[in-house]
Amino acid sequence: MPDTVAGAAVTRAGNEDLQPVGKVVGVPDLADVLRADIGQLRRGFSSPQGRSSRTFRLLAKLLDEKRGHYQMRILYCPPLSLLWSFLPGDGSPASFLHKFYVRQVWRERGVLARLRLLAALLVCPVVALSTMAWVTWLNGAAIKSRTGKGIARQMLEQLYLVAAYDVLPPWYYIFELFDDAKRRRAGEYLHRFETKGGIFRFLKRTPRGASRTPLSDKLRFAARCHEHGLPSVPVLLTAEKGEFVRAGLQGGDPAPRVPEVDLFVKPAGGRGGFGAERWHVEGSGRYSDGNGRVLTTGELLGHIRRQSLVERCVVQPRLVNHPDIADLSNGALSTVRILTIENERGEFEPTHAVLRMAVGSNTTVDNFHAGGIAAKVDLRTGELGRATDIGLRPDRSWCASHPDTHARIQGRVLPFWPETLALASRAHAAFADRVLIGWDVAILEDGPVLIEGNAGADVDIVERTHGEPLGDSRFGELIALHLHRAVEGRRMSSETVGFLRDSPSRRRQKKAAPQGERKGSGNSESNDSQTVRAEALEACPERMSRHDSDKVLEGPK
């Protein structure tokens, strides 16, 4: 759980405009955590009081993804598959990725650390049983009513998945593995503890260039996008250590002047929407946050200065979605998350996309892990599927229409879709030292705009919304390819060629294709994402390749 602006409000003696403003927000307790209302928890922990609470500090410690100094880290508990990691896999990309993680966990530790790791395996049954009791209490009765599958059988299936595939009980419900067809593919799912726990970090720590392009720093990200002609959100003001240090990307007057427009204020290095604030211009030099707080221009500037004592802040104009999809929002900006990966030919290929939407009283951010919903986007057409929340509770699950606006989601086609895909590929060329980037793109009335890029993109949002695992998808194939290259130091190993040519996803496609289309398929691109990438690149005149990215990055003449 990110803690980007942790700590209570800080004041500076002698500066009245730095005094705390706003009302106290209800702080979640342990009972709220057990109810797993992600939206309510996010709202409660967004305040300084919430982030300084004992409950938040305990959760932050338990769920800290940066804990430890190892490259391959243990996020929750050691996976049981460590005990049989020496056994060969089945040759699929998913199997390779699972084996890679657990074997690297073992290899990079010394003798004493390995002994501690084996001892920590004793914790796994405790974690499995306790989380199983918790999530079954939340979901068991609803799933029994929906599917007819009894509570005891659900619990037995959860224990089996823990032992056989390292699937912890919450993901039994998140991935809907109570469905027999989905459970048969349980070994193909990629997990957060593998990707964010080490695989993505392994790729980030083997850079192709001498320096890393900026993704996490929002100010430097905006500057790079501006430099390379990529449409992105402009930075109006920047505050650091209680002072405004610059105004805009072009330098100019550093005086803190706030334009008469709706504003979005967020930490320069924030994650997950924590610390973000939305301010609506009321006129006459007054701004409101939508929660009953109204500030004058001077008070707002003082508030921003105070926030910057904890972490550097950026002020940007608030964006509004294209009219065709404006009703898919409760007021917060809806964004498309697009995964792009460098493929075998050095091109930047989009593999999956989802549309994220805010619901309920959260009108600031659309983050899926902040209680929002998301819908699969068909890469070829831009058509939306049904939307869903994260799946920890049974009260919302899947919906064809937006819960607040009641606007139809399923079947809606996103405007500017070819241009949106082309922008993601072109943007990756500007950050070509990155293997994988998860782009957040807003579709506005005049076209798509980059919001940010994420080097460690979440995979559960894609697997949940798409209703299928990523391990043997195009995404899994390319991640496995890059791990092979990083470890072996050559372009492609024979094992990689094998599973790229005959992976389970390719076999399913060949089986589903008509007989006439199968002929000669060994030299054709059968994957939908490759066709979509070609269509997207046709909409963008430059060839999106790392090898000619210098040409792409020249931007408009």
C-alpha positions as CSV (number, residue, x, y, z in Angstrom):
1,M,0.0,0.0,0.0
2,P,1.7,3.2,-1.1
3,D,2.5,5.8,1.4
4,T,3.5,8.8,-0.8
5,V,2.7,11.6,1.6
6,A,2.7,9.9,4.9
7,G,2.7,11.8,8.2
8,A,0.5,14.4,9.8
9,A,0.2,18.0,8.5
10,V,3.3,20.0,9.1
11,T,3.3,23.7,10.0
12,R,6.0,26.3,9.9
13,A,6.2,28.9,12.7
14,G,5.5,32.4,11.6
15,N,3.7,31.4,8.4
16,E,0.0,31.6,8.9
17,D,-0.8,30.4,5.4
18,L,0.9,27.1,6.2
19,Q,-1.6,26.2,8.9
20,P,-3.6,23.0,8.4
21,V,-7.0,23.4,6.6
22,G,-9.9,21.0,6.1
23,K,-11.9,18.6,8.2
24,V,-10.9,15.4,9.9
25,V,-11.7,12.4,7.8
26,G,-12.9,9.2,9.5
27,V,-9.9,6.9,10.1
28,P,-10.5,3.2,9.2
29,D,-10.0,0.6,12.0
30,L,-9.3,-3.1,11.9
31,A,-13.0,-3.9,11.4
32,D,-13.1,-1.7,8.3
33,V,-10.0,-3.5,6.9
34,L,-11.7,-6.9,7.4
35,R,-14.7,-5.7,5.5
36,A,-12.4,-5.0,2.5
37,D,-14.3,-2.0,1.3
38,I,-11.4,-0.8,-0.8
39,G,-13.0,2.5,-1.7
40,Q,-13.7,3.4,1.9
41,L,-10.3,2.4,3.1
42,R,-8.7,4.5,0.4
43,R,-10.7,7.6,1.3
44,G,-9.9,7.1,5.0
45,F,-6.2,6.6,4.5
46,S,-5.9,9.5,2.1
47,S,-5.9,12.1,4.9
48,P,-2.8,12.8,7.0
49,Q,-4.7,11.5,10.0
50,G,-5.4,8.3,8.3
51,R,-1.8,7.8,7.1
52,S,-0.5,8.4,10.6
53,S,-3.0,5.9,12.2
54,R,-1.8,2.7,13.8
55,T,-4.0,0.7,11.3
56,F,-2.3,2.2,8.3
57,R,1.2,1.8,9.7
58,L,0.5,-1.9,10.4
59,L,-0.9,-2.5,6.9
60,A,1.9,-0.5,5.3
61,K,4.4,-2.7,7.1
62,L,2.7,-6.0,6.2
63,L,2.2,-5.0,2.5
64,D,5.4,-3.1,1.9
65,E,6.6,-4.1,-1.6
66,K,10.0,-2.5,-1.1
67,R,10.9,-4.4,2.0
68,G,14.3,-6.1,1.9
69,H,17.4,-5.5,-0.2
70,Y,17.1,-8.6,-2.5
71,Q,16.2,-8.2,-6.1
72,M,13.6,-11.0,-5.8
73,R,11.6,-10.2,-2.7
74,I,9.0,-12.1,-0.7
75,L,5.9,-9.9,-0.6
76,Y,3.5,-12.0,1.6
77,C,5.0,-15.4,2.5
78,P,7.5,-17.7,0.7
79,P,5.8,-19.6,-2.1
80,L,5.5,-23.3,-1.5
81,S,6.8,-24.0,-5.0
82,L,10.3,-23.2,-3.7
83,L,10.3,-26.8,-2.4
84,W,10.0,-28.3,-6.0
85,S,11.5,-25.5,-8.0
86,F,14.3,-27.9,-9.2
87,L,11.7,-29.9,-11.2
88,P,11.4,-29.0,-14.9
89,G,8.6,-26.9,-16.2
90,D,6.2,-27.7,-19.1
91,G,8.0,-25.5,-21.5
92,S,5.3,-22.8,-21.6
93,P,6.0,-19.1,-20.9
94,A,3.9,-19.2,-17.7
95,S,5.9,-22.1,-16.4
96,F,9.1,-20.4,-17.2
97,L,8.1,-17.2,-15.4
98,H,7.0,-19.1,-12.3
99,K,10.2,-21.1,-12.2
100,F,12.4,-18.0,-12.9
101,Y,11.0,-16.2,-9.9
102,V,11.4,-19.0,-7.4
103,R,14.8,-20.1,-8.7
104,Q,16.1,-16.5,-8.5
105,V,14.7,-16.1,-5.0
106,W,16.8,-19.1,-4.0
107,R,20.0,-18.3,-6.1
108,E,20.6,-14.8,-4.8
109,R,20.5,-15.8,-1.2
110,G,23.3,-17.1,0.9
111,V,23.3,-20.2,3.2
112,L,21.8,-18.4,6.2
113,A,19.2,-16.6,4.2
114,R,18.2,-19.8,2.6
115,L,17.7,-21.5,6.0
116,R,15.6,-18.5,7.1
117,L,13.6,-18.9,3.9
118,L,12.9,-22.5,4.6
119,A,11.9,-21.8,8.1
120,A,9.6,-19.0,6.9
121,L,7.8,-21.6,4.8
122,L,6.2,-22.7,8.1
123,V,4.3,-19.5,8.0
124,C,2.6,-20.3,4.7
125,P,-0.1,-22.6,6.2
126,V,-1.0,-19.9,8.7
127,V,-1.3,-17.2,6.1
128,A,-3.3,-19.5,3.8
129,L,-5.7,-20.6,6.5
130,S,-6.3,-17.2,8.0
131,T,-6.8,-15.4,4.6
132,M,-9.0,-18.3,3.5
133,A,-11.2,-17.9,6.5
134,W,-11.4,-14.1,5.9
135,V,-12.2,-14.1,2.1
136,T,-14.6,-17.1,2.4
137,W,-16.5,-15.2,5.2
138,L,-16.7,-12.3,2.7
139,N,-17.6,-14.2,-0.4
140,G,-18.5,-17.8,0.3
141,A,-22.3,-17.5,0.8
142,A,-22.7,-15.3,-2.3
143,I,-20.7,-17.7,-4.5
144,K,-22.7,-20.6,-3.2
145,S,-25.9,-18.8,-4.1
146,R,-24.5,-18.0,-7.6
147,T,-22.9,-21.3,-8.5
148,G,-24.2,-23.9,-6.1
149,K,-20.7,-24.7,-4.9
150,G,-20.7,-25.2,-1.2
151,I,-18.5,-23.4,1.4
152,A,-16.5,-26.6,2.2
153,R,-15.7,-27.2,-1.5
154,Q,-14.7,-23.6,-2.0
155,M,-12.2,-23.9,0.9
156,L,-10.8,-27.2,-0.3
157,E,-10.2,-25.7,-3.8
158,Q,-8.5,-22.7,-2.2
159,L,-6.1,-25.0,-0.3
160,Y,-5.4,-27.0,-3.4
161,L,-4.5,-23.9,-5.4
162,V,-2.2,-22.7,-2.6
163,A,-0.3,-26.0,-2.6
164,A,-0.3,-26.6,-6.4
165,Y,0.0,-23.1,-7.9
166,D,0.9,-20.6,-5.2
167,V,-2.5,-18.9,-5.6
168,L,-3.3,-17.3,-2.3
169,P,-7.0,-17.4,-1.2
170,P,-7.9,-13.7,-2.1
171,W,-7.1,-14.4,-5.7
172,Y,-9.4,-17.4,-5.8
173,Y,-12.2,-14.9,-5.7
174,I,-10.4,-12.1,-7.6
175,F,-9.7,-14.4,-10.6
176,E,-13.0,-16.3,-10.1
177,L,-11.2,-19.6,-9.8
178,F,-14.4,-21.2,-8.4
179,D,-15.3,-21.4,-12.0
180,D,-14.1,-24.8,-13.1
181,A,-12.9,-23.7,-16.6
182,K,-10.8,-20.9,-15.1
183,R,-9.4,-23.1,-12.4
184,R,-8.1,-25.5,-15.0
185,R,-5.9,-22.6,-16.2
186,A,-4.8,-21.6,-12.7
187,G,-1.1,-22.3,-13.5
188,E,-1.1,-19.7,-16.2
189,Y,-2.0,-16.8,-14.0
190,L,0.8,-14.3,-13.1
191,H,0.8,-12.9,-9.6
192,R,1.8,-9.6,-8.1
193,F,4.3,-11.2,-5.8
194,E,6.1,-12.6,-8.8
195,T,6.0,-9.5,-11.1
196,K,6.3,-6.6,-8.7
197,G,8.2,-8.9,-6.3
198,G,11.0,-9.4,-8.6
199,I,10.5,-10.1,-12.3
200,F,9.8,-6.5,-13.3
201,R,12.6,-5.3,-11.0
202,F,15.0,-7.8,-12.7
203,L,14.2,-6.2,-16.0
204,K,14.6,-2.7,-14.7
205,R,18.0,-3.5,-13.2
206,T,19.4,-4.8,-16.5
207,P,19.1,-1.5,-18.5
208,R,20.1,-1.3,-22.1
209,G,21.3,2.3,-21.6
210,A,23.5,4.1,-19.2
211,S,20.6,6.0,-17.5
212,R,16.9,5.5,-16.9
213,T,14.3,7.6,-18.5
214,P,11.9,9.3,-15.9
215,L,8.6,7.6,-15.3
216,S,7.9,7.9,-11.6
217,D,8.8,11.6,-11.3
218,K,5.8,13.4,-12.8
219,L,7.6,16.7,-13.4
220,R,10.5,15.1,-15.3
221,F,8.0,12.8,-17.1
222,A,6.1,15.9,-18.3
223,A,9.3,17.6,-19.4
224,R,10.4,14.6,-21.4
225,C,7.0,14.3,-23.1
226,H,7.1,18.0,-24.0
227,E,10.7,17.7,-25.3
228,H,9.6,14.9,-27.7
229,G,6.3,16.3,-28.9
230,L,4.1,13.9,-27.0
231,P,0.7,15.2,-25.8
232,S,0.7,15.2,-22.0
233,V,-0.7,17.2,-19.1
234,P,1.1,20.5,-18.7
235,V,2.6,21.4,-15.3
236,L,1.3,24.8,-14.1
237,L,3.1,25.1,-10.8
238,T,5.7,23.1,-8.8
239,A,6.1,23.4,-5.0
240,E,9.0,21.9,-3.0
241,K,9.9,22.4,0.7
242,G,7.3,25.0,1.2
243,E,8.2,27.2,-1.8
244,F,7.1,27.4,-5.4
245,V,10.2,26.7,-7.4
246,R,9.1,27.2,-11.0
247,A,6.0,27.9,-13.1
248,G,5.4,25.7,-16.0
249,L,7.8,23.7,-18.2
250,Q,9.3,26.7,-20.1
251,G,10.7,28.5,-17.0
252,G,9.3,32.1,-16.7
253,D,7.9,33.9,-13.7
254,P,8.3,31.7,-10.6
255,A,5.6,33.7,-8.7
256,P,2.8,31.4,-7.5
257,R,0.0,32.5,-9.8
258,V,-3.0,30.2,-10.0
259,P,-5.0,30.3,-13.2
260,E,-8.8,30.5,-13.1
261,V,-9.3,26.8,-14.1
262,D,-10.1,23.6,-12.4
263,L,-6.9,22.2,-10.9
264,F,-5.4,18.8,-10.0
265,V,-2.7,18.7,-7.3
266,K,-0.6,15.6,-6.7
267,P,2.8,14.5,-5.3
268,A,5.5,14.5,-8.0
269,G,6.4,11.0,-7.1
270,G,3.1,9.7,-5.9
271,R,1.6,6.3,-6.7
272,G,-1.9,4.9,-6.7
273,G,-3.6,8.3,-6.5
274,F,-2.6,8.8,-2.9
275,G,-2.2,12.5,-2.0
276,A,-4.1,13.7,-5.2
277,E,-6.6,16.5,-4.9
278,R,-9.1,18.0,-7.3
279,W,-10.0,21.7,-7.0
280,H,-13.0,23.2,-8.8
281,V,-12.9,26.9,-9.6
282,E,-15.9,28.7,-8.1
283,G,-15.0,32.1,-9.4
284,S,-14.0,35.3,-7.6
285,G,-10.7,33.7,-6.6
286,R,-12.3,30.7,-4.7
287,Y,-11.8,26.9,-5.2
288,S,-13.7,23.9,-3.7
289,D,-12.6,20.3,-3.3
290,G,-16.0,18.8,-3.6
291,N,-16.1,17.7,0.0
292,G,-17.3,21.0,1.5
293,R,-13.9,22.7,1.7
294,V,-13.7,26.1,-0.1
295,L,-10.4,28.1,-0.2
296,T,-9.4,31.4,-1.5
297,T,-6.5,31.6,-3.9
298,G,-4.1,32.5,-1.1
299,E,-5.4,29.7,1.1
300,L,-5.0,27.2,-1.7
301,L,-1.4,28.3,-2.3
302,G,-0.7,28.0,1.4
303,H,-2.2,24.5,1.4
304,I,-0.1,23.5,-1.6
305,R,3.1,24.9,0.1
306,R,2.3,22.9,3.2
307,Q,1.8,19.7,1.3
308,S,5.2,20.3,-0.4
309,L,6.9,20.2,3.0
310,V,6.3,16.4,2.9
311,E,6.8,15.8,-0.8
312,R,7.3,17.9,-3.9
313,C,3.9,18.7,-5.5
314,V,2.8,19.5,-9.0
315,V,-0.2,21.5,-10.0
316,Q,-1.9,20.7,-13.4
317,P,-5.1,21.6,-15.1
318,R,-8.0,19.2,-14.5
319,L,-8.9,17.3,-17.7
320,V,-12.3,16.3,-18.9
321,N,-13.1,13.2,-20.9
322,H,-14.3,13.2,-24.5
323,P,-18.1,13.8,-24.6
324,D,-18.7,10.3,-26.0
325,I,-17.5,8.7,-22.8
326,A,-18.1,11.6,-20.3
327,D,-21.0,9.7,-18.8
328,L,-18.7,6.8,-17.8
329,S,-17.5,8.8,-14.9
330,N,-18.7,10.2,-11.6
331,G,-16.6,13.3,-12.1
332,A,-13.1,11.8,-12.0
333,L,-11.1,11.5,-15.2
334,S,-11.4,8.0,-16.7
335,T,-8.2,6.7,-18.2
336,V,-7.1,3.8,-20.4
337,R,-4.3,1.6,-19.1
338,I,-2.4,0.2,-22.1
339,L,0.5,-2.3,-21.7
340,T,3.2,-1.9,-24.3
341,I,6.3,-4.2,-24.5
342,E,9.3,-4.3,-26.8
343,N,8.8,-7.3,-29.0
344,E,11.2,-9.6,-30.9
345,R,11.8,-7.0,-33.6
346,G,12.5,-4.1,-31.3
347,E,9.0,-2.6,-31.9
348,F,6.8,-1.4,-29.1
349,E,3.7,-3.6,-29.1
350,P,0.5,-3.0,-27.2
351,T,-0.7,-6.3,-25.7
352,H,-3.7,-5.4,-23.4
353,A,-5.9,-2.4,-22.5
354,V,-8.5,-1.6,-19.9
355,L,-10.6,1.5,-19.2
356,R,-10.6,2.6,-15.6
357,M,-13.6,4.4,-14.1
358,A,-14.2,5.9,-10.6
359,V,-17.4,5.1,-8.7
360,G,-19.1,6.2,-5.5
361,S,-17.8,9.2,-3.5
362,N,-14.3,9.0,-4.9
363,T,-14.4,11.7,-7.5
364,T,-10.7,12.3,-7.6
365,V,-9.0,9.3,-9.2
366,D,-10.0,6.3,-11.2
367,N,-7.5,3.9,-9.6
368,F,-8.7,0.3,-9.7
369,H,-7.0,-0.5,-6.4
370,A,-8.7,2.6,-4.8
371,G,-12.2,1.1,-5.2
372,G,-12.8,1.9,-8.9
373,I,-14.0,-0.3,-11.7
374,A,-12.4,-1.3,-15.0
375,A,-13.5,-2.8,-18.3
376,K,-11.6,-4.8,-20.9
377,V,-10.9,-2.9,-24.2
378,D,-10.8,-4.9,-27.4
379,L,-7.5,-4.0,-28.9
380,R,-8.7,-4.3,-32.5
381,T,-11.9,-2.2,-32.2
382,G,-11.8,-0.2,-29.0
383,E,-15.0,-1.8,-27.8
384,L,-15.6,-2.1,-24.1
385,G,-16.6,-5.3,-22.2
386,R,-18.4,-5.5,-18.9
387,A,-16.8,-3.6,-16.0
388,T,-15.8,-5.1,-12.7
389,D,-14.2,-4.1,-9.4
390,I,-11.2,-5.9,-7.9
391,G,-13.4,-8.8,-6.8
392,L,-12.7,-8.9,-3.1
393,R,-16.3,-8.5,-2.2
394,P,-19.4,-9.9,-3.9
395,D,-21.6,-6.7,-3.6
396,R,-20.6,-5.2,-7.0
397,S,-18.7,-7.8,-9.1
398,W,-19.6,-7.3,-12.8
399,C,-21.7,-4.6,-14.3
400,A,-22.8,-3.7,-17.9
401,S,-23.6,-0.1,-16.9
402,H,-21.9,2.5,-14.7
403,P,-23.2,2.1,-11.1
404,D,-23.6,5.9,-10.6
405,T,-24.5,7.3,-14.0
406,H,-26.2,4.2,-15.3
407,A,-24.6,4.8,-18.7
408,R,-24.0,1.7,-20.8
409,I,-20.4,0.4,-20.6
410,Q,-20.5,-2.9,-22.4
411,G,-20.5,-2.4,-26.2
412,R,-19.4,1.2,-26.0
413,V,-16.6,2.0,-28.5
414,L,-13.9,4.4,-27.4
415,P,-13.3,7.5,-29.6
416,F,-9.8,8.1,-31.1
417,W,-8.9,4.4,-30.5
418,P,-6.3,3.9,-33.3
419,E,-4.7,7.3,-32.3
420,T,-4.7,6.2,-28.7
421,L,-2.8,2.9,-29.5
422,A,-0.4,4.8,-31.7
423,L,0.3,7.3,-29.0
424,A,1.2,4.5,-26.5
425,S,3.6,3.0,-29.0
426,R,5.1,6.3,-29.9
427,A,5.5,7.2,-26.2
428,H,7.3,4.0,-25.5
429,A,9.8,5.0,-28.2
430,A,10.6,8.1,-26.1
431,F,11.3,5.8,-23.1
432,A,13.0,3.1,-25.1
433,D,15.3,1.9,-22.3
434,R,12.1,0.4,-20.7
435,V,11.1,-3.1,-21.6
436,L,7.5,-2.8,-20.3
437,I,5.4,0.3,-19.6
438,G,1.8,0.6,-18.5
439,W,0.5,3.8,-19.9
440,D,-2.4,5.8,-18.5
441,V,-4.0,7.7,-21.3
442,A,-7.0,10.1,-21.1
443,I,-9.1,10.5,-24.2
444,L,-10.2,14.1,-24.5
445,E,-12.4,15.9,-27.0
446,D,-9.4,16.7,-29.2
447,G,-7.7,13.4,-28.8
448,P,-5.6,11.2,-26.4
449,V,-3.2,12.7,-23.9
450,L,-0.6,10.9,-21.7
451,I,-1.2,11.1,-18.0
452,E,1.7,8.9,-16.8
453,G,3.7,5.7,-17.5
454,N,4.3,2.9,-15.0
455,A,7.3,0.6,-15.2
456,G,5.8,-1.9,-12.7
457,A,2.3,-2.1,-14.1
458,D,-0.3,-4.2,-12.2
459,V,-1.2,-7.5,-13.9
460,D,-4.3,-8.4,-11.8
461,I,-6.4,-5.6,-13.3
462,V,-5.9,-7.1,-16.8
463,E,-6.4,-10.7,-15.7
464,R,-9.5,-9.8,-13.7
465,T,-11.1,-7.7,-16.5
466,H,-10.1,-10.1,-19.3
467,G,-11.2,-13.2,-17.4
468,E,-8.1,-15.1,-18.4
469,P,-4.5,-15.4,-17.3
470,L,-1.5,-13.5,-18.8
471,G,1.2,-16.2,-18.4
472,D,0.7,-17.8,-21.8
473,S,-0.6,-14.7,-23.5
474,R,1.5,-12.5,-25.8
475,F,2.4,-10.5,-22.6
476,G,3.8,-13.6,-20.9
477,E,5.7,-14.6,-24.1
478,L,7.5,-11.3,-24.4
479,I,8.3,-11.0,-20.7
480,A,9.8,-14.5,-20.8
481,L,11.7,-13.5,-24.0
482,H,13.3,-10.5,-22.2
483,L,14.2,-12.5,-19.2
484,H,16.0,-15.0,-21.4
485,R,17.9,-12.2,-23.1
486,A,18.8,-10.6,-19.8
487,V,20.2,-13.8,-18.3
488,E,21.8,-15.5,-21.4
489,G,23.1,-12.3,-23.0
490,R,22.0,-13.3,-26.5
491,R,19.1,-12.4,-28.7
492,M,17.0,-15.6,-28.3
493,S,17.6,-19.0,-26.8
494,S,16.3,-22.2,-28.4
495,E,13.9,-22.7,-25.4
496,T,12.5,-19.2,-26.1
497,V,12.0,-19.9,-29.8
498,G,10.2,-23.1,-28.8
499,F,7.6,-21.6,-26.6
500,L,7.1,-18.5,-28.7
501,R,6.5,-20.7,-31.8
502,D,4.3,-23.3,-30.0
503,S,3.0,-21.7,-26.8
504,P,-0.4,-22.7,-25.4
505,S,-1.9,-19.4,-26.6
506,R,-0.7,-20.0,-30.1
507,R,-2.0,-23.6,-30.1
508,R,-5.4,-22.3,-29.0
509,Q,-5.4,-19.8,-31.8
510,K,-4.4,-22.4,-34.4
511,K,-7.1,-24.7,-33.1
512,A,-9.8,-22.0,-33.3
513,A,-8.7,-20.8,-36.8
514,P,-10.4,-22.3,-39.9
515,Q,-8.4,-25.0,-41.7
516,G,-7.5,-22.7,-44.6
517,E,-6.1,-20.0,-42.3
518,R,-3.8,-22.5,-40.6
519,K,-1.8,-23.2,-43.7
520,G,1.4,-21.2,-43.6
521,S,0.6,-19.9,-40.2
522,G,4.2,-20.6,-39.0
523,N,5.4,-17.4,-40.7
524,S,2.3,-15.3,-40.0
525,E,1.4,-13.1,-37.0
526,S,-1.7,-14.8,-35.6
527,N,-1.9,-12.8,-32.4
528,D,-4.6,-10.1,-32.3
529,S,-2.3,-7.7,-30.6
530,Q,0.2,-7.9,-33.5
531,T,-2.5,-7.0,-36.0
532,V,-3.7,-4.2,-33.8
533,R,-0.2,-2.9,-33.4
534,A,0.1,-2.8,-37.2
535,E,-3.1,-0.9,-37.5
536,A,-2.0,1.5,-34.8
537,L,1.3,2.1,-36.4
538,E,-0.4,2.8,-39.7
539,A,-2.1,5.7,-37.9
540,C,1.3,7.0,-36.8
541,P,3.7,7.6,-39.7
542,E,6.8,6.8,-37.8
543,R,7.9,3.2,-37.3
544,M,7.8,2.5,-33.6
545,S,11.1,0.7,-33.2
546,R,13.8,1.1,-30.6
547,H,16.4,1.0,-33.4
548,D,15.0,4.0,-35.2
549,S,13.5,5.8,-32.1
550,D,15.8,8.8,-32.6
551,K,13.8,9.5,-35.7
552,V,10.5,9.2,-33.8
553,L,11.6,11.3,-31.0
554,E,12.3,14.3,-33.2
555,G,8.6,15.2,-32.8
556,P,6.7,17.6,-35.0
557,K,8.9,19.7,-37.3
